Amino acid sequence: MHKKLVLTLAIILILLTPTISLIAQPKQVTIKEWLAEVSKPYRGITITWITESTPPSLFIRDVLAPEFEKITGIKVKVEATSWDEMYRKSIADMEAKTGIYDLVYVEQDIIAFYAAKGYLTDIRTFPKKLWYPNYDIWDIFSLKYYVVNDKILAVPFETFIKVYAYRKDLFNDPKERATFKAKYGWDLRPPRTWEEYKQIAEFFYRPKQGLYGHVAQAATHPCLFYEVVAETIFPTFGVHYWGITLKRRASVEEGGSLNSPAAVAALTMYIDLLKYAPPGVRTYTWDEVGAAWCAGIVTQGLIYGDQLAKAIDPKVSKVAGKIDVALPPVEPKYYKGGYIGYMDMGGFGIPISARHKEAAWLFIQWVTCKENAARMMEALGTSCIRRSLLFSPLADEIDKKYGFHYFEVMRKGVEFHLFEGAPPIPEHMIIVDMGYKILAKAIAGKVTPKQCLDELAHAIDAKFKELGYTN
């Protein structure tokens, strides 16, 4: 009896003990191997992509697209152009359903408009056989901003934050630090408030030396609305989501905050700071801001990550290796919490009218898979789309390589929701088009900041009522 019990226990133990299988485990397929097989029905076709000429777009055009062509036999035609031209041509194609483009560049802030128009293909509709098994689309942390009504309408290939950047070589110079402290009474460092920012701007305003204490995108252009209202200035004064409620109210009288005391203070400060910027600042878009940094004439300012990628590139920038970043300053009188900056995203969208949707989807997966997302992150230093990479040692290694703290700041932004995309307002471009033209009046000194924002808020409210928002 005892022997039987021992034998029974031994058998149970054997059955419960993990064993090393003598059967060979299936090899995990790589993205290249998978693409080479799944792309066979599409060999010889050409897919066309129109995009803004950002550093990630150019990396894709010059590096990843040629590799994709060799693997799949699918030709990739990339039309990289200005934001204005990209937007105009992609809208014209999708509106007319001409099928010129298989892929379009989709900024997150306009996704609600595209969704309302029915321009884009839901990525979820592609069959399982066309999904790379190890793709893990939800590791792309900014993907959520492209989901509308449970449809994935675009896949981010670039995600930046708009950060405060400064010349660390000047900030760390002992003579500059001593002079600054003697004048202002505090140690020179990245500002925490807009008053501190203004003092730094004043201190480094040295036009005779070709050095300026501030920079802005103040042109009469959509960039002006984006900087002041949507992305950069208003949030740091506690005015969020453009000062517009999701019930479509902009003015204080209607329940919004677009012309609130906080918003007026923000615009007043923005205009006042322009006197410390280069003389041509009222013609600057984001491109000229990036160029000013590369030319070495700017001491501090708020900058998009894609433009920062240029400023840290020694091939084009005089100040590569001399720049560091921090969180944007806030106005403590008004800011009581919430996001303080903009998360800028560019994604691949496949138009409903596209002729080669499946081939385009394969290309999206090639570019945004973890392996290639890591390569792009290393090459550019400021764009990251995958959480697994952002919170990995790779991010720290890249920060160390460029001598700054960009991904450290981005991690804080993602973890604590300090940077956000635009609100889901389908009337996005209507508001932007109205907004920048009215803001330009204040920039030119034709109206006061209060008059400007009153006009803008009431104009937006009137437009909403015209569109049928009456509740």
C-alpha positions as CSV (number, residue, x, y, z in Angstrom):
1,M,0.0,0.0,0.0
2,H,2.8,2.4,1.0
3,K,4.6,1.7,-2.3
4,K,1.5,2.4,-4.3
5,L,1.1,5.8,-2.6
6,V,4.7,6.7,-3.2
7,L,4.3,5.8,-6.9
8,T,1.1,7.8,-7.2
9,L,2.7,10.8,-5.7
10,A,5.7,10.5,-8.0
11,I,3.5,10.3,-11.1
12,I,1.6,13.4,-9.9
13,L,4.9,15.3,-9.3
14,I,6.2,14.3,-12.8
15,L,3.0,15.6,-14.4
16,L,3.1,18.9,-12.5
17,T,6.8,19.5,-13.1
18,P,7.5,21.7,-16.2
19,T,9.6,19.8,-18.8
20,I,11.8,20.9,-21.6
21,S,10.0,20.0,-24.8
22,L,12.0,18.0,-27.3
23,I,9.7,19.4,-30.0
24,A,11.2,22.4,-31.7
25,Q,9.3,25.6,-30.9
26,P,8.1,27.6,-33.9
27,K,10.4,30.5,-34.9
28,Q,9.1,33.9,-34.2
29,V,8.6,35.6,-37.5
30,T,10.3,39.0,-38.0
31,I,8.5,42.0,-39.5
32,K,10.7,41.6,-42.6
33,E,9.9,38.0,-43.0
34,W,6.2,38.6,-42.5
35,L,6.1,41.5,-45.0
36,A,8.0,39.5,-47.6
37,E,5.2,36.9,-47.5
38,V,2.1,38.9,-47.0
39,S,3.0,41.5,-49.6
40,K,3.1,39.1,-52.5
41,P,-0.3,40.0,-54.0
42,Y,0.7,43.7,-54.1
43,R,4.1,43.5,-55.7
44,G,4.6,46.0,-58.5
45,I,2.1,48.6,-57.4
46,T,2.9,52.1,-56.2
47,I,1.4,53.8,-53.1
48,T,1.6,57.6,-52.8
49,W,1.9,59.5,-49.6
50,I,1.6,63.2,-49.1
51,T,3.1,64.6,-45.9
52,E,4.4,67.7,-44.1
53,S,8.2,67.9,-44.5
54,T,9.0,67.0,-40.9
55,P,12.2,65.2,-39.8
56,P,10.3,61.9,-39.2
57,S,8.7,62.2,-42.7
58,L,12.1,62.7,-44.3
59,F,13.6,59.8,-42.3
60,I,10.7,57.6,-43.6
61,R,11.2,58.9,-47.2
62,D,15.0,58.5,-47.2
63,V,15.5,55.3,-45.0
64,L,12.4,53.3,-44.3
65,A,10.5,53.6,-47.6
66,P,13.5,52.3,-49.7
67,E,13.8,49.4,-47.3
68,F,10.1,48.6,-47.6
69,E,10.4,48.6,-51.4
70,K,13.2,46.1,-51.3
71,I,11.3,43.8,-48.9
72,T,7.9,44.0,-50.6
73,G,8.3,45.1,-54.2
74,I,5.8,47.8,-53.4
75,K,6.9,51.2,-54.7
76,V,6.5,54.2,-52.3
77,K,6.1,57.7,-53.7
78,V,6.6,60.3,-51.0
79,E,5.5,63.9,-51.5
80,A,7.0,65.9,-48.6
81,T,5.9,69.5,-48.7
82,S,4.9,72.5,-46.5
83,W,2.1,72.2,-44.0
84,D,-0.1,74.6,-46.0
85,E,0.4,72.7,-49.3
86,M,0.0,69.3,-47.7
87,Y,-3.3,70.3,-46.1
88,R,-4.7,71.9,-49.3
89,K,-3.8,69.0,-51.6
90,S,-4.9,66.2,-49.2
91,I,-8.3,67.9,-48.5
92,A,-8.8,68.5,-52.2
93,D,-8.1,64.8,-53.0
94,M,-10.3,63.4,-50.3
95,E,-13.2,65.8,-50.9
96,A,-13.2,65.0,-54.7
97,K,-12.5,61.3,-54.1
98,T,-9.9,61.3,-56.8
99,G,-7.7,58.7,-55.2
100,I,-4.4,60.4,-55.8
101,Y,-3.1,59.6,-52.4
102,D,-3.1,56.2,-50.7
103,L,-1.8,57.8,-47.5
104,V,-2.2,61.3,-46.1
105,Y,-0.5,63.1,-43.2
106,V,-3.1,63.6,-40.5
107,E,-2.6,65.9,-37.6
108,Q,-4.4,65.0,-34.5
109,D,-6.1,68.3,-34.0
110,I,-8.0,68.0,-37.2
111,I,-9.1,64.4,-36.8
112,A,-12.7,65.3,-35.6
113,F,-13.2,67.3,-38.8
114,Y,-12.0,64.4,-40.9
115,A,-14.2,62.0,-39.0
116,A,-17.3,64.2,-39.6
117,K,-16.5,64.3,-43.3
118,G,-16.0,60.6,-43.5
119,Y,-12.7,61.0,-45.2
120,L,-10.7,58.2,-43.7
121,T,-10.6,54.4,-43.5
122,D,-11.1,52.7,-40.2
123,I,-7.9,50.7,-39.6
124,R,-9.9,48.1,-37.6
125,T,-11.5,46.9,-40.8
126,F,-8.4,45.3,-42.2
127,P,-8.5,41.5,-41.9
128,K,-6.4,39.7,-39.3
129,K,-4.1,38.2,-42.0
130,L,-2.9,41.7,-42.7
131,W,-1.9,42.4,-39.1
132,Y,1.7,41.7,-38.1
133,P,1.4,39.3,-35.1
134,N,3.8,41.3,-33.0
135,Y,2.6,44.8,-34.0
136,D,0.9,45.8,-30.7
137,I,-0.9,48.8,-31.9
138,W,-2.0,50.0,-28.4
139,D,1.6,50.4,-27.4
140,I,1.4,53.6,-29.5
141,F,0.4,55.8,-26.6
142,S,-0.9,58.7,-28.8
143,L,-3.1,56.4,-30.8
144,K,-6.1,57.2,-28.5
145,Y,-6.2,60.7,-30.0
146,Y,-7.0,59.2,-33.4
147,V,-9.9,57.1,-32.3
148,V,-13.3,58.6,-33.0
149,N,-16.6,56.7,-32.4
150,D,-14.5,53.5,-31.8
151,K,-12.8,53.9,-35.2
152,I,-9.1,54.1,-35.6
153,L,-8.8,56.7,-38.3
154,A,-5.0,57.2,-38.4
155,V,-1.9,55.8,-36.8
156,P,0.8,58.1,-35.4
157,F,4.3,57.9,-36.8
158,E,5.5,61.0,-35.0
159,T,4.7,62.3,-31.6
160,F,6.3,65.4,-30.1
161,I,5.8,67.7,-27.2
162,K,6.1,71.5,-27.4
163,V,8.7,72.2,-24.7
164,Y,10.5,75.2,-23.2
165,A,14.0,75.2,-24.7
166,Y,17.0,77.3,-23.6
167,R,20.7,77.8,-24.3
168,K,22.3,75.8,-21.5
169,D,25.8,77.2,-22.4
170,L,24.6,80.7,-21.6
171,F,22.5,79.7,-18.6
172,N,25.5,77.9,-17.1
173,D,28.1,80.6,-17.9
174,P,29.5,81.8,-14.5
175,K,29.7,85.4,-15.6
176,E,26.1,85.4,-17.0
177,R,24.8,83.8,-13.8
178,A,26.5,86.3,-11.5
179,T,25.3,89.3,-13.5
180,F,21.7,87.9,-13.7
181,K,21.5,87.2,-10.0
182,A,22.8,90.7,-9.2
183,K,20.1,92.2,-11.3
184,Y,17.1,90.0,-10.5
185,G,17.9,88.4,-7.2
186,W,17.5,84.7,-8.2
187,D,19.7,82.1,-9.7
188,L,19.5,81.8,-13.5
189,R,17.6,78.6,-14.4
190,P,14.6,77.5,-16.5
191,P,11.7,79.8,-15.5
192,R,8.8,78.4,-13.5
193,T,6.5,81.4,-14.1
194,W,6.0,83.8,-16.9
195,E,7.4,86.7,-14.9
196,E,10.6,84.8,-14.5
197,Y,10.5,84.1,-18.3
198,K,10.1,87.8,-19.0
199,Q,13.1,88.7,-16.8
200,I,15.3,86.1,-18.7
201,A,14.0,87.5,-22.0
202,E,14.9,91.0,-21.0
203,F,18.4,89.9,-19.7
204,F,19.4,88.2,-23.0
205,Y,17.9,90.8,-25.3
206,R,21.1,91.9,-27.0
207,P,20.3,92.8,-30.6
208,K,23.7,94.4,-31.2
209,Q,25.2,90.9,-30.5
210,G,22.6,89.2,-32.7
211,L,21.1,87.5,-29.6
212,Y,17.4,87.6,-28.5
213,G,15.7,86.6,-25.3
214,H,12.5,85.3,-26.8
215,V,11.0,83.8,-30.0
216,A,7.5,83.2,-31.2
217,Q,5.4,82.1,-34.2
218,A,3.5,85.4,-34.5
219,A,2.8,85.5,-38.3
220,T,-0.7,86.2,-39.6
221,H,-1.1,82.5,-40.2
222,P,-2.9,79.5,-38.5
223,C,0.3,79.1,-36.4
224,L,-0.6,82.2,-34.4
225,F,-3.9,80.7,-33.2
226,Y,-2.2,77.4,-32.5
227,E,0.5,79.1,-30.4
228,V,-1.6,81.5,-28.4
229,V,-5.0,79.8,-27.9
230,A,-4.7,76.1,-28.8
231,E,-1.4,74.8,-27.7
232,T,1.1,77.0,-25.8
233,I,0.1,80.2,-24.0
234,F,-3.6,79.8,-22.9
235,P,-3.1,76.4,-21.2
236,T,-0.3,77.8,-19.0
237,F,-2.8,80.5,-17.8
238,G,-5.4,77.8,-17.0
239,V,-7.5,78.3,-20.1
240,H,-7.9,74.9,-21.6
241,Y,-9.5,73.4,-24.7
242,W,-9.3,76.8,-26.5
243,G,-11.6,78.3,-23.9
244,I,-14.5,76.5,-25.7
245,T,-16.8,74.1,-24.0
246,L,-17.9,70.9,-25.7
247,K,-21.4,72.5,-25.7
248,R,-19.9,74.9,-28.2
249,R,-19.6,78.1,-26.0
250,A,-16.7,80.5,-26.3
251,S,-17.5,83.8,-24.6
252,V,-17.7,84.2,-20.8
253,E,-21.3,85.3,-21.2
254,E,-22.1,82.0,-22.9
255,G,-20.2,79.9,-20.4
256,G,-16.8,79.7,-22.1
257,S,-13.5,81.3,-21.2
258,L,-12.0,82.5,-24.4
259,N,-12.3,86.1,-23.4
260,S,-11.9,85.6,-19.7
261,P,-9.5,87.7,-17.5
262,A,-7.0,84.8,-17.7
263,A,-7.1,84.7,-21.5
264,V,-6.7,88.5,-21.8
265,A,-3.7,88.3,-19.4
266,A,-2.2,85.6,-21.6
267,L,-2.6,87.5,-24.8
268,T,-1.3,90.7,-23.2
269,M,1.8,88.8,-22.0
270,Y,2.3,87.2,-25.4
271,I,2.3,90.6,-27.2
272,D,4.5,92.2,-24.6
273,L,7.2,89.5,-25.0
274,L,7.5,90.2,-28.7
275,K,9.7,93.2,-28.0
276,Y,12.5,90.8,-26.9
277,A,12.3,88.6,-30.1
278,P,14.1,89.0,-33.4
279,P,12.8,91.9,-35.5
280,G,11.0,89.7,-38.0
281,V,9.1,87.7,-35.5
282,R,5.7,88.9,-36.8
283,T,6.4,86.9,-39.9
284,Y,7.6,83.8,-38.1
285,T,5.8,80.4,-38.4
286,W,7.1,77.3,-36.8
287,D,9.6,76.9,-39.6
288,E,11.2,80.3,-38.9
289,V,11.3,79.6,-35.2
290,G,13.3,76.4,-35.9
291,A,15.6,78.4,-38.3
292,A,16.2,81.0,-35.6
293,W,17.3,78.4,-33.2
294,C,19.6,76.8,-35.8
295,A,21.1,80.2,-36.5
296,G,22.0,80.6,-32.8
297,I,20.2,83.9,-32.3
298,V,17.6,82.6,-29.7
299,T,18.2,82.2,-26.0
300,Q,14.9,80.7,-24.9
301,G,11.4,79.9,-26.2
302,L,8.7,77.3,-26.7
303,I,9.4,75.0,-29.6
304,Y,7.8,72.0,-31.3
305,G,9.8,68.8,-31.0
306,D,10.1,68.4,-34.8
307,Q,11.8,71.9,-35.0
308,L,13.9,71.0,-32.0
309,A,15.2,68.0,-33.9
310,K,16.7,70.4,-36.4
311,A,18.2,72.6,-33.6
312,I,20.1,69.7,-32.1
313,D,21.4,68.4,-35.5
314,P,25.0,69.5,-35.9
315,K,24.6,69.3,-39.7
316,V,22.2,72.3,-39.7
317,S,22.5,74.0,-36.3
318,K,25.1,76.3,-34.8
319,V,23.9,75.5,-31.3
320,A,23.8,71.7,-31.4
321,G,24.8,70.4,-28.0
322,K,24.1,73.7,-26.4
323,I,20.3,73.3,-25.9
324,D,18.4,71.8,-23.0
325,V,14.7,71.7,-22.3
326,A,12.2,71.9,-19.4
327,L,8.5,72.1,-18.7
328,P,6.9,75.4,-19.9
329,P,6.4,78.1,-17.3
330,V,2.9,78.9,-15.9
331,E,1.1,81.9,-14.6
332,P,0.3,81.0,-10.9
333,K,-2.4,83.7,-10.6
334,Y,-4.6,81.7,-13.1
335,Y,-3.1,78.2,-13.6
336,K,-4.6,75.8,-11.0
337,G,-3.9,72.5,-12.7
338,G,-4.4,70.6,-15.9
339,Y,-2.3,70.3,-18.9
340,I,0.3,73.0,-19.7
341,G,1.4,72.2,-23.2
342,Y,0.7,70.6,-26.5
343,M,1.3,67.0,-27.7
344,D,1.9,67.3,-31.4
345,M,1.1,64.2,-33.5
346,G,1.3,63.4,-37.1
347,G,-0.3,60.2,-38.3
348,F,-0.8,58.0,-41.4
349,G,-4.4,58.2,-42.6
350,I,-5.8,56.1,-45.5
351,P,-8.4,58.0,-47.5
352,I,-11.7,56.2,-48.2
353,S,-10.9,57.0,-51.9
354,A,-7.4,55.4,-51.8
355,R,-6.7,52.8,-54.5
356,H,-4.3,50.6,-52.6
357,K,-5.5,50.6,-49.0
358,E,-4.1,47.2,-48.0
359,A,-0.6,47.9,-49.3
360,A,-0.8,51.3,-47.5
361,W,-1.7,49.5,-44.3
362,L,1.4,47.2,-44.7
363,F,3.6,50.3,-45.1
364,I,2.1,51.9,-41.9
365,Q,3.0,48.8,-39.9
366,W,6.5,48.7,-41.3
367,V,7.2,52.3,-40.3
368,T,5.5,52.2,-36.9
369,C,6.6,48.7,-35.7
370,K,8.6,48.8,-32.5
371,E,11.9,48.1,-34.3
372,N,11.6,51.0,-36.7
373,A,10.0,53.4,-34.1
374,A,13.2,52.8,-32.1
375,R,15.4,53.6,-35.1
376,M,13.6,56.8,-35.8
377,M,13.7,57.8,-32.1
378,E,17.5,57.3,-32.1
379,A,18.0,59.1,-35.4
380,L,16.0,62.2,-34.5
381,G,16.2,62.5,-30.8
382,T,12.7,64.1,-30.2
383,S,10.0,61.8,-31.5
384,C,8.6,58.8,-29.8
385,I,5.3,57.0,-30.4
386,R,5.6,53.9,-28.3
387,R,5.2,53.7,-24.5
388,S,7.5,50.7,-24.2
389,L,10.3,52.8,-25.8
390,L,9.6,56.1,-24.0
391,F,9.9,54.3,-20.6
392,S,12.9,52.3,-21.6
393,P,16.7,52.8,-21.1
394,L,16.8,53.8,-24.8
395,A,15.1,57.1,-24.0
396,D,17.7,57.9,-21.4
397,E,20.6,56.9,-23.7
398,I,19.3,59.3,-26.4
399,D,18.9,62.2,-23.9
400,K,22.5,61.6,-22.9
401,K,23.6,61.5,-26.5
402,Y,22.1,64.9,-27.2
403,G,22.9,66.4,-23.8
404,F,19.4,67.3,-22.8
405,H,16.3,66.0,-21.0
406,Y,13.7,65.9,-23.7
407,F,12.4,62.3,-23.2
408,E,12.6,62.8,-19.5
409,V,10.2,65.7,-19.8
410,M,8.1,63.8,-22.3
411,R,7.8,60.9,-19.8
412,K,6.5,63.3,-17.2
413,G,4.1,64.7,-19.7
414,V,2.7,61.3,-20.6
415,E,2.6,60.0,-17.1
416,F,0.9,63.1,-15.5
417,H,-1.1,64.3,-18.6
418,L,0.8,67.6,-18.8
419,F,0.6,67.7,-22.6
420,E,-2.6,67.2,-24.6
421,G,-3.9,67.1,-28.1
422,A,-6.7,69.4,-29.4
423,P,-10.3,69.0,-28.3
424,P,-12.6,66.9,-30.6
425,I,-14.2,69.9,-32.4
426,P,-15.2,69.1,-36.0
427,E,-15.3,72.9,-36.7
428,H,-11.6,73.0,-36.0
429,M,-10.5,74.7,-39.2
430,I,-13.4,77.2,-39.2
431,I,-12.3,78.4,-35.7
432,V,-8.7,78.5,-36.6
433,D,-9.3,80.5,-39.8
434,M,-11.4,83.0,-37.9
435,G,-9.1,83.0,-35.0
436,Y,-5.7,83.8,-36.4
437,K,-7.1,86.7,-38.5
438,I,-8.7,88.3,-35.4
439,L,-5.6,87.7,-33.2
440,A,-3.5,89.3,-35.9
441,K,-5.2,92.6,-35.2
442,A,-4.0,92.6,-31.6
443,I,-0.5,91.6,-32.7
444,A,-0.5,94.6,-35.1
445,G,-1.7,96.9,-32.3
446,K,-5.0,97.7,-34.0
447,V,-7.1,96.5,-31.0
448,T,-6.4,95.8,-27.4
449,P,-6.1,92.1,-26.2
450,K,-9.5,92.5,-24.5
451,Q,-11.2,93.9,-27.6
452,C,-9.5,91.1,-29.7
453,L,-10.7,88.2,-27.6
454,D,-14.2,89.7,-27.1
455,E,-14.5,89.9,-30.9
456,L,-13.1,86.4,-31.4
457,A,-15.3,84.8,-28.6
458,H,-18.5,86.4,-29.9
459,A,-17.7,85.5,-33.5
460,I,-17.2,81.9,-32.6
461,D,-20.4,81.8,-30.6
462,A,-22.3,83.3,-33.5
463,K,-20.8,80.7,-35.8
464,F,-21.8,77.9,-33.5
465,K,-25.4,79.2,-33.4
466,E,-25.4,79.5,-37.2
467,L,-24.3,75.8,-37.4
468,G,-27.2,74.8,-35.2
469,Y,-25.7,74.6,-31.6
470,T,-28.5,76.1,-29.6
471,N,-28.6,74.2,-26.4
